[in-house]
Amino acid sequence: MNVVAFIIALAVFILGFWLFGLAFTVTALQGPIFIAGIVAICVSLAIPFHWLRN
């Protein structure tokens, strides 16, 4: 379970950084894409804090 949670958290973390970069390259919806990147980073940090508590 620890390895699966780590892989999922890492994938969501990388997705968040990709969304940060995408927000500066698109011509519309920069704000929502950037906020989605922030939310993805927050979720990727919350996964180990809650799932891997023990």
N, C-alpha and C positions, 0 to 999 in steps of 0.2 A: 504494500500500500504506500510506503514512503517513496518508492521510486516512481510510482505512477503519479502521485501528487506532485513530486518534484518536476516531472516531465510536463505535466499540465501547467503548473505555475510558470515554468520557464517559457513554454509556448505562449502563454498569455502575456508574459513580460515582454517578449520579443514582439508580439503583436502590438502592444502599447507603444513601443518605440517606433514601429513601422507607421502606426497611425499619427504619431507626432510628425514624422517626416512627410507623410502624405498630406497633412494639413497645410503645409507650406507650398505644395506643388499644385494643388487643385485650384480652380478659379472660383468655386462656389462651395458653401458649407464648410469653411475653414474652422469656424468656432465649434460646431458640433463634432467634427472629426477630431479636433484637438482635445475636447472634453472627453470624447470616447477613449482617447489614448490615456488620459489621466485616470479614468475609471478602470481601464484594463490594467494599468500599473497597480492601482489600489487593490483590485481583485487578486492580482498575482501575488501580492504581499499578504493578503488575507488568507489565502489558501494554506500556506504552511503554518500560520499562526493558529488557525482553527482546526485543521485536519491533523496536523502533526503535533498537537499539544502534548501528547504523552511522551 
